[in-house]
Amino acid sequence: MPNYKRATLQDEEGPEPAGDGSASPDSVEVGFRKGPGTLLSRLASRSQLELVLCAVAVSLALLLSVAVVTLAIQYRRDPSHSTCLTDACVRVASKILEALDTEVDPCQDFYQYSCGGWIKRNPLPNGRSKWSTFNSIWDQNQAIMKHLLGGHQGVTDTGGGDPCVTWADPQPPTENATFNSSSEAERKTQRYYLSCLKEQRIEELGSQPLMELIDKIGGWNITGSWNQTSFMEVLKSVSGTYRATPFFTVYVGADSKSSNSNIIQVDQSGLFLPSRDYYLNKTANERVLAAYLDYMVELGTLLGGTPEPTRLQMQQVLDFETQLANITVPQAERRDDEKIYHKMSIAELQLLAPAIDWLDYLSYALAPLDLADTEPVVVYGDTYLQQVSDLINDTDRSILNNYLIWNLVQKTASSLDQRFETAQERLLETLYGTRKSCTPRWQTCISNTDDTLGFALGSLFVKATFDRDSKAIAEEMISEIRAAFEVSLDQLDWMDERTRQAAKEKADAIYDMIGFPDFILDNKELDDVYDGYEVSEDSFFQNMLNFYNFSAKVMADQLRKPPNRDQWSMTPQTVNAYYLPTKNGIVFPAGILQAPFYARNHPKALNFGGIGVVMGHELTHAFDDQGREYDKEGNLRPWWQNSSLEAFKNRTACMTEQYGRYTVHSEKVNGRQTLGENIADNGGLKAAYNVSATIPRGHGMSVPSRSFSPALPQAYKSWLQKNGEEKRLPALGLTNHQLFFVGFAQVWCSVRTPESSHEGLVTDPHSPDKYRVIGTLSNSRDFVEHFGCPLGSPMNPGKHCEVW
C-alpha cells in the first residue's frame, strides 16, 4: 500500500509542499523491537507565543470568576445536586461555553453553534494559514520540548513591540546546563536542535554548503558548468543519497499482498506544488504559478545564476513539471489499491520504463544490498512510469539536469540562511495566504528535530508529560469501542453472514498501539535505532545531509527483514492518529491523549466525544473504501462476497454524493477524494456513541428519519449502563448526551485562509472541518433525537447516508 495513503485523523501539515502521490517520508520509521501544565509554568524563557498564552490564561481566569459566582447561585437552586461543581468541571464548562455561539440554532448550523465563539476569539496568528485545536495543542507540546532541550541562553524574544522581530544576543545558544541524559540518542537530539538554533553560524555560511554540494554532484546548468553525460549519476545522488523524489519515489515497506515480508515499492512523485491541479488549472492558479516561478528564479540567483538566463531555464523546469502533472494520476482515482498494485521483477520494470537503468539505480539506493534483475518490485501506477520514461527520453538533457538539481535545492534550501527563508515565505504567502511570518526560530527547530530524531525527542517528552495510567484507560476505551463496532455489524441487513464473520474477525484482530513504543524508554534500544547517525552542534546543513544518508541506509536494512508490527511511523508527541492496513493496526500517540480530546477529570461524555470518536474513526478505517480491501492479517485480497460488496458500494455512493454537494468559497468538496475519511468520521461517531437499531435500511442509502427507537448500547451508552448517568456540567444547559456531540464538534473548531482552504480541497483526503461536523451529525439519528431537530432542518435533512 502506498505510504501516503496511511489513514490519519487529520492532514499532516509540513513546511514543504508535496505533490500528488508523493509517498515516502524522510522520517525514519523506528521501533525495531517491540501534567504539561505544571511543566509549562516552569519554562525559563518566554516567547511571543507564550506571552499570548499567558494573556489568554488571564482572560480565562476572569471568565472563570464570573462563572463561579453564577454557579454558586445555580448550586443553591439545584436541590438534587445533579450538577458537577468540581474545579475541573467548572474549568471545562467555562472553556466549552466560551467556544459556543448560543445565538445560533444548533439544528440550523451545529458547527457555528459549537465553534462560533471559538472562531471569534481565535483570529489567524501571523504566519499561519490555518489555526485549530490541533495546532494549539502542538504549540503547547513544542513549548514543552523547548524547555526540555534548553539552549536559549543566547536568544531573547523581543523586538521593540514587533512580535515578528527577534534580537539575537551576541552569545550563541549553549547547551542547557540542566540537560543530563545517559542516552546518546537524546544527546544527539539536543546537539541537532542547538545546531539549528545557531543562526549566526548559518548566516556566515550562506549558500556555500549547497553550492559545494551541487558541485560535488556534477554541477548545475543554471549556475555554471555541468556534466552532460551524467544523468543517471545525478539521479542516483539526488534521489538515492539525498532522498529527493524527482520523477518517482522509491521506498521499502510491507508488501500489500504478502504483509509478512518487505518489498521495494515505486510510486509517482516529482511535483513541488501541492497538487497537479495547480499546474493544470492555470487560470485559477495564475498567481501561484507566477509566485512559484519567482521563487525558483530567486533561489537560482542566490546560488550563483544570473537573473535572465535563470528565469528562462526555470520556466523550462516549470513547463517540465507541468508535463509531469499532466500524467500524474489524481488522488481520487487512486483509491482502489487492488487496481493500482502491480508486482513485477526489476527486469520487467526495465522493459516498462527503459529510460532509467533500474538495476543500477536500485542497487545504489539500497546499497550495500546485492540486487539482481529478478528482485521483486511493487509499482503503483505502471502507466505513469511508462509515460515518465517516454517524457525523459523526449526531454533535453539540460532541462533534466536543471529539474534534478532543482529537486535537491528545494529539499535543502530551508537549512540555509535567512535569504532562502524569506524567499520561501513570499511563496507561502501566495500559496497559502499566510500573513507575515513571525514563527520563532525555536519552533522551526523543534519541528526539524521532530522530523529527524522524533523518537529520541519523544523519549524526553513522554518521560516529562505522559501519565502512564492514560495508556490503560485508553486501552479500555478502545476495547469498548471495538465491541460496539462488532455489535453494530450484527445489525447490518445488507451484509451476508460469511462477510460479516470475516469483518468481526478483522475488527477483533486490530492491533492497537497507545502513547509511545516501549523501546524509547530503553536507552540501549533507543541508541541502537540512531546508531550511525552523526550529529554535530556546529553544522545544521551537514546534520541534515547526514540524516538523509542515514535514512537511506535504514531503508535498505529493512528490505531483508520482516515487517515489525511494533514499528511506529508517527512520533509520540504528534497530535494525530493513524490506521495502517498492512498491519491492521491503529496508533494513538501521547500527543493526542490530552484535552480537549481526553482528560482523566473530564466527564466521560467529553472523553467519548473526543478521543472516543478518534478511536472509532481509526478503527472504522479498517472498513472504509480502501481499508476494506485488506484482510485481518493485513493482506490485500478479495474477502468480501459480491452481494455485500455491491451493497457497500451503493451505500458509499450516497456519502460521495452528500459530501460532494458541500462547498467552500463556491468550490466543491471532492466526495471521491474524501470518501475514506468521511466513512471513518461517520463510523467513528456511531461506534463511540450508538447505532440505531430500527431505522429502515432499504435499498440505497437515503432513509427517512421521522421517528426514533431505542438505540443499541454502544461505547458511551454502554458505559452509562454500567456506571449510571454522570453529573452535568454547570452553566451550559446541556444534557450529557448533548455534551457528547458538542465535545465532538469542538475538536474541529478551526479558521483558515481562503488560499489554504483551496489547497485543502484539492489535496486533503479529509473534508473541511466544518463538514466533518455537519456531514457526520446530519447522518446521526441520535444527534437529531437529542437536539430535537425537526425533519427538513439543515441538521436533519430527511435522508441519512449510512455505511457502518
N, C-alpha and C positions, 0 to 999 in steps of 0.2 A: 504494500500500500504506500503511495507517495507520502513522504513525511509531512508535507504541508497540509495534508488532509487530516492530520491528528485533530480530533474534535475537542476544541477548547470552549470554556464557558464564555469568554469574550475575545474580541480580536486582540492579538498580541502586538502591541504598539512597539515600534522601534525607530531609531533615529534615521535609518536609511530606507527608502522605498524599495520594494521588491516586486517585480512584475509577475504576471500570471504564471502560476506553475513553478515558481522558484521553490525549491524543495528542501535543501539540506542546510540546516543552520550551522554556524561555526561553533556554537557552544558544544562542548564535549558531553555526551551522554555518559553519566557515570553511575556507579552502583554496581561495581563488578563483582561484588558479593551482595550476598544478600544484604508580670504586668508592665507592658510597654509604658503605661502612664508614669509609673514610678521612675523608670529609667529616663524618660524624656525630661522629667523635672530636674535631672542632674546634668543635663548637657552643658558642657563647659562654654561653648560659644553659641551665639545666636545669629542665624542667617535671616534674611528678609522674610523667607517663608516662615521661620519660627516666630518672628515678631508678629506676623499676621495671625498665626495660630493663637498666640497669646491674646491678641485683641479679640479674636473670636471667643476665646475662653471667658474673657471678662464679660462680653455681651451675654453669653450663655448664663453666667452666674447671676446677672441682673434678671434675666428671664426666669431663672430658677427661683429667685427670691419672691418674685410676683406669684409664681406657681405655688410655692409653699403656702403663702397666705390663702390663696384660693382653695388649695387642697385641705387646709385646716378647717375651713368652713364646710367643705364638702364632707369631710370625715364626720363632723358633728351631725350632718344630715343623713348619714348612712348607718342606720342602726344595726344592719346585718354585718357591717364591716366587710363587705364583699370587694372593697377597693384596696389594692396594694399600695401602701404608702411608705414602703422602704425607700432608703436613699436611692438604690438602684432603679426602682420603679419610677420614682419622681424624675430622675435624670433622663431616663429613656423616654418617658412620656413627654418631657419638655422638648427633646430633640425631634420626636415624631410630630408634635404639634407645630413646631416652627417650620417643618418641611411641608405641611399640608396647606392647601388653599381651600378653606371651608366655604368660600363663596361659590365654588364650582359644584354642580350636582355630580356625584360620583357615577350616576347612571348615564350621564352625558359624555364625560371625559375623565375616566378614572386616573389617567396619568397626570393630568393637570391638577386634579383633586389631591392626589398623593404627593406630587412633586412641585406644585406651583410655588409654594413658599420657599422651597429649597432653591428653585431656579432664580427667584428674585434676590435671594441672599448670596448667590454664587455666580457673579459675573465671571466671564472667562479671564483667568490670570494672564498677564503679559507672557507672550512666548508660547502659549498653549492653543492648540486648535480644538481641543476637547477637554472638558473637566467633568469628572464623575465621582461617585463614591469610590470606585476602583482607584482612580488617580489620587484621591485624598488619602486612602489607606497606604498606597505605595509611597507617597511622600513621607508619611509617618514612619514607614519601615526604613526608608532611606535615611531619615534623621537618626534613627536608632543605629544603623550601620555606620553612619558618620561618627557618632560618638564612640562606637566600639573600635574603629580603626584609628581615630585620632589624626594627628598630623596637621593641625590647623593653627599651630602657634604663630606661624608667619603670615597669616591671612586675616584681614579684618573685613567684615561685611558692612561697609559703609561707603556711601557715595555722595555725601553732601546733600542728602534728601532725595537723590535719584535712586530708586530701587534697582535699576538696571546697571549701576556702576559699582564696581568693587575696586578698592585700592589695595595693592599688594604691599605688605611690609617688606622692607629690604631683606629681612631674614627669610630664607626659603622654608617651606614646610619641613618639619622634622619629625622623626619617629616619636610616637606617643610614649612617654616615659611609663605610663601605666599599662601599656600593651605588653603582656607577658604570656606567651604561648609556647607550649612544648611541641606543637605541631609545626613542621616545616612548611606544610601547605598553607597554614594560617599565616605564617610569617611571609610567605610568598605573596599572599593576598595583600598584606599591608605594604610590602615593597612595591607591588604593582600600583596600588592606589596612590602612594606617595609620588611615584614617577609621573602619574597623570596630573597630580596637583602642581608639579614644578613647572609652572607656565613660563617662568623666566628662561629656564633651560630650553624649553620647547621653542620659544621665540628666538633664542640665539641660533638654534639650528635652522630655523626657517624651513625652506623647501628642500634643503640639501639632502636629507635622508632619502626622500622619494626619488629625487633626481639621480642619486647614486644607484638606487635600486633599478631604475629604468635602464641606466647604462649597463648595469650588470646583466640584465636580461637580454640586451641586444640593441637598445636604443628605441627611439620613438620618432617617427617621421615628422611629427608636429614640432618637435624641439631640436632636431638635429639629424645626424646620420642614423641609419638603421640597417640591420642585416636583412636583405631582401629574400634570402633563401631559408629563413629560419622560422617559417610559420608554425611547424609542429613543436619546435623547441620553445618558442614563446608561449604557445598554448599550454604546454606542459608546465612551464614555470608559473604562469599567471593562474592557471586553474588547479594544477596539482600541488604545487608548493605553497601558493599564497591563497588558495581556496576561493578565488573569484569564480564566477559562473557564467562565462561567455558561451553563447550558443546552447549549452545544456548544463545540467548539474549531475554529478556522479556521487553516490554515497553508498554505504553498506548498511543494510538493515534486514529484518526478518523477511523471508520470502512469504508473500501473502498466501501462497498455495501450499506452503510447507513451513509453517511458522516456527518449527523447532530448528531451523537452520537459517543462517545469514547468507545473503547473496548480494552481488553487485547490482545496483539499480541506476538507471539512467532516465532522466526526465527533462522536459522542456524548461528553458530558462533564457536569460540573456537580455532582459529589458530592465532599464533603470527606473523608469516611471512606474507607478504602482499597478497599472493595468494597460493592456493593449488598447483599451478604449481611448486613452489619452493620445495615442499616436494616430488612430484611425478616424476618430471623430474630431477632425481638425477645426471645424468651425466653433464647436462648443469649447474646445480646449486651446484656442489660439494663444491666449495669454500664457498658459502653462508651457506650451511648446517654445514660445519666444523666450521665456524666463529660463527654460532648460538649456536652450542654445547659448544664451548669455552666460550661464553657469559653466558650461563646457568650455567656452572661449576664455572665461576668466581664469579657470584652473589651468588651461593650456598655457596661457601667457605667464601665469605665476611660476610655471615650471620651465620657462625659457622660450616659449613660442612668441612669434611676432603677431600682432593683432589680426591683420587682414588675412594672411595665409592660414592662420589658426582658425579663423571663422569659416573660411572656405572648406577646410578639411573637417572641421567639426560638423558642418552642415552635411557632409558626406556620411559621417558616422551616424548622425541623426536619421538620415534617409535610410541607412542600412538597418538601424533599429526598427524603423517603420516597416521595412520589409520583413523583419523577424516578427513583428507584431501581427502582420497580415497572415502569417502561417501558424501563429500561436493559437492553440485551442482554448476558447473561453472556459472559465471555471464551471459555469453552468452546464457545459457539455462534457464534463469530466467526472460526473458523479457516479457513473456505473463502473466500479473497479474491474468487474469481470470483462468489460468491453475494452478497457484501455491497457489491461495486463497482457504483455507479450514476452514470453520466455524464449530465449534463443542463446546460441553459443556466440563467443566473440567472433568466430569465423562468419557466422550468419549476420551478425551486426555489421561486419566489414562489407558484406555484399549489399546490405540495406543502405548504408551511409558511407560510401567509399572515400569521401573527401578527407576523412580522419583515419589515421593509422591507429586503429583501436587497441591492438595488442601492445603497441609501443606506448600509447598514451596511458592505458590502464596499468601496465607494468610499472610505469614511472609513478603514477599517482598512488599506487598501492605497494610501492617498494617497502621492504625487500622481498615481498611475496613472489613466488615463482608462478607465473601465469602461462597457460597455453591457450591456443585458439579454441580449445574445447570448453574452456571455462564458461559456466552458465551466467547469463545476464538477464535481468528483467528490464524491459523497455516499456515505459509508459508513454505511448504515443509514437508508434512506428512511422506513421505518415509524416509527422512533424520532423523526425530525424532525417527521413528521406529527403524532405524538402530543404532542410538546413544544409544537407550535403550538396544539393544542387546549387543552393544560394552561395555557398563557399566557393564552389568551382566557377561560378559565374561572376565573382567579385574580384576587382583588382586587389593585388596583394598589399598595396599601400593602405587601402581602406581597411582591410582585415587587420593589419598591424595597428592602425590607429584605434580600431574598435577594441582589440585585445588589451592594449595598454590603457585605454580609457577605462576598461573594466577594473584594472588594477588601481588606477588613480582614484576612481570614485570609491573604491573599497577602503583605501588607506588614507585619504585626504583628511578625514576627521581627526587623525592623530598628529596633524601638523599645526602650524602657528595660526594666530588669530585671523589672518587674511583669508585662509581657507574656510574657517568657521563663519566669518562674515559673509562670504560668497554663498555658503550653504543656507544661511539664514534668509538671504534675499530670495533664493529659490523656494524655500519652505513657506515664505510669506505669500507667494503667489499660489503655490500648490495647495497649501492647507489653510490659508487665510490667517496665519498667526501674526499677531502684532509684535512689536519689538521684543526680542527675547531677553529675558533677564534671569535665565537659569543660572544659579550659582555654579561655579566650577566644580565644587564638591559633589553636586548632584550628578553632573555629567560623569564624573569619575566613579561614583558609586555604581551607576548604570554600566559603565565599561567594565568595572571589576566584577559585577554580577554576571555579565556576559562571558567573562573569561575564566574566573575562578569562583563561579557561583556556589559550588558546593562547599568549598572551604569557607567562603563568606557565610554560607548558610549554617555552618557549624557554629560560628560565633553568634549568629542571630538566634538560632534555636536555643543555645545554652543560656542566652541572656533573657529570652522572652517567652519561650513556649511552655505552657502548662501541660505537663505530661498527662494529667487526668483528662485533658481535652481529647486525647487520642482514643481512650476507652469510650468516652461519651460519644464521639463521632462514630466509632465502630458500632455502637448500639443503635444509633440513628440510622446508619446505613442498613443494618440488619432489618430494622422495622420497615424502611422504605422498600427494600428488596422484597420482603414478604408482602407488602402492599401491592407491589407491581405484579407479583406472581398470582395473588388473589384476583387481580383485575384481568389476568389472562383467561381465567375460567369464565368470565362474563362476556367474552368476545364471541358472538354468534357467527362471525364471518370467518373464523379460523378453524380449520379441520383439526381433529384430535392428534394426529401424528405431528403436525407442525407445532401445535400448542405444547405438546410434551417436550419437543426439542427446544422450544423457546424457554420453557420453565428450566430445563437443564442448563441452558446457556445463562439465564439470569442467576441461577444458583451458583454457577461456576465463575461469575465475575469476581476478579481478584482486586481487592481494594488496598490502596497504599495511602496512609494518612500522616500528615505532618512533615516527615522527613525520612530519607533512607537511613537505616541504622548505621551504615558504615561511617557516616560523617562524624559520629561521636567516638570513633575508634581512631586514635592518632595514626597508628601504623597503616591501617587501611586507607585512611584519607591521604596520607603522604604518598602511599603507593599509587594512588589514582593520578596524582600530578607529578610523579617521579619522571624526570626527563624534561620537564618544562623549566627553562632557565629564566629567571626574573631578576632584573637589575633595578635599583632605585633611581638610576641616573638616565635611563633611556626608554621613554614611553614608546616611541616608534619601534624600537628593536624588540621590546617586550611583546608588542602586538604581532610583529613578524614571527617571533619565536612561537607564539601561540598558534598561528596558522599552521606552521610546520609541525608542531606537536599534535594538533588535532588531526592532521592528515595521517600521522603515524598511528594514532589511536584508532582511526577508522580502518586502516589496514590490519591492525592487530585483531579486530573483531571478526574479520571475514572467516577465519578458520575456527572460530569458536561458536558454540550455540548461543542463541539469544538468551539474555538473562532477564527473567521475569521481574526481578527486583531493580532493574535499571530504570532510573528516572530520567526524563528529558525536560524537567521543569524544576527550578531551584526552590528550596524550602521557603524562601522569603517572597516568592511570587504571589501576587494576588490574582489567582486564576485557578482553574482545574481542568482536567482533560480525561478523555477516554481514548484508548489505543486498541483498535480492533484485533491486531495480530497477537496481542497479549490478553485480549478480553479483560483488560484491566482499567480501573479508574484511579485517579490520583488527586488528592486534595492537600496541597501544600499548607504548611503552617501559616503562610502569609494571608490566606483567606479565612482561617479559623479565628476570626476576631470580628468585633462589631463593625458594621451593622449585620453581618452575616450570622455571627454566633457570639454569645457571651454566656457564661455559666449562670449569671444572675439575671438574665433576661427571661421574660415569660416564654414558655415553650412555643406559644403561638408565633412569636417572632423568630425563634430559632428554626422552627419548621418552615416558616415562610421565607427565611433567609437561606441558611446553609442546607436546610432540608430540601428545598427546591433545587438548589445547586446539585445536591447528591442525586436527586431524582432525574435531573437534566442529564447528568453524565451517564447514569445507568440507562436511560432511555436511548442514548446514542448507540447502544448495542443493538438497537432495533429500529434505527432510522433508515433512510433510503440507502445509505452506504453500509452502516454497521450491520444491517440485517443480512448482508451477503456473507458474513463471516460466522462460522460455527462456534461452539463453546470452546474449542481448542485454539481459536484464532485463525482458522484456515478459511480461505476464500473458496467456497464451494456451494453448489445449489442444494440447500437442505429444506427448502420450502416446497410444499405441494403446489401444483399450478393453480388450483382454485383459490387457495389462500393468498398466493402471490398476486393474482388478478384483483382480488378484493382489496389487498393492501394498496395497490396502485390506484384503484378507484378512490380510496379514502385520501391518499396523499395528493391526488389531483385537486380535491376540494381545498386543501391547505395551500397548494400552489396558487390557485385562483384567488383565494382570500387575501393572501399577503401581497399578491401582485396588483391588487387594487389600491393599496396604500401608497401615498405619495409624500415626498419631502421636497419642498420648494418646487412643486409641479413636476418632479422627477419620480418615476415609479420605482417601487421596490421590486427587485428581481425575485419572483416567487420560486423559480427553479434553483437559483444560486443559494437561496436561504432555506431551502426545504428541510435539510437535515437538522439545522438548528431550531427551526420552528417546530418540528416534530418533538425535539428534545425539550423545548420550553413547555409545550403543552403537556407532554407526558410527565415531565418532571413535576409540574404543579399538581397534577392529579395524583401521582404517586405519593407526594408529600402531604396531600390533604385527603381527597377521596375521589371515588369514581361512582357515579350514579348508576343504579342497577336497572332501572326500569324505563328510561327514556327510549323510545323506539329506535332501533338500529336497522332501518330499512335499506333498500338498495341505494347506493351512493351515500353521500355524507351530509346532505343538508337535512337536518331533522328539526322539527318544531320544538319549542321549549316553553310550553304554556303553563305546565304544572310540574311539580317535583315530588318525588317519592323519597322515602328514607334511603339514605346512602349507605353503601357498604363501608364497614370500618376499615380505614386505611390510615397509615402513618400517624398524622396528628390526631385524627379522630380515634385511632386505636389507642394512642397514648392517653387520651381523655377517658376512654373506657376503663383503662387500668388505674388511673390516678385521680379521676374526678376533675371537675371544672376548676380552672385557675381563678384567682382573683383578677379583677380587671385593672388595667392601668387607669390612673386618675386623669380627669380633665378632658379626655378625648371623646367620650360619649360613644365608644366603640365596644361591641362585644369582642370576645377573644377570637371568634370566627372571623369577624370583620378585620380584626388586627392582623390575622394571618395574611390576608390579601393586601393590606396596606404595607405590611413589612416586606412582602414580596415586591410590591411596586416600588417602594422607596430605595431598594437596592439599585434600581435602574435610573434614578434621577441623574440627569446629565444636561450639559449645554455644549454646543459645538458651533463652529463657524459654518457658513454655507458651503465653503470650499471643502471643508473636512467632511461634511455630510455627503457631498457628491462623491468624494473618494470612497467613503464607506459603502455607498450604494453600488459602486462598480467593482469593489474588491472584497468586501467583507461577507463571509458566509452567514453572518448573523443579521437579523433585521435591525433597523434603528431601534434604540432603546424604548422610545415611545410605543412602538408597535410590538415590541416584546411583551409589553404590559397589556396594551389594548387588545392585540390579537389573541393572546393567550386567555385573558379573562373573559373576553366576549364569547369564547368557546366553552367556558366553565359554567355548568348548571349550578354548581354550589355557590359560586360567586353571585350569580344572578339571584339566587334564593336569599342569601344572607343580606344583600343590599336592596332587595325588593325592586329590582329594575324591571319596569313594565315591558311587555313584548313590543318590539318595534323601536325601542330606545337604542341609541348607539352601542351601549354595552350589552344589549340583549336583542340582536337584530332578527331573531326568529329562526336562524339557521346556525348550526354549530358544526364545525369541522372536527372530526374525531378520528384518531388513529389508534392510540393506546388508551 
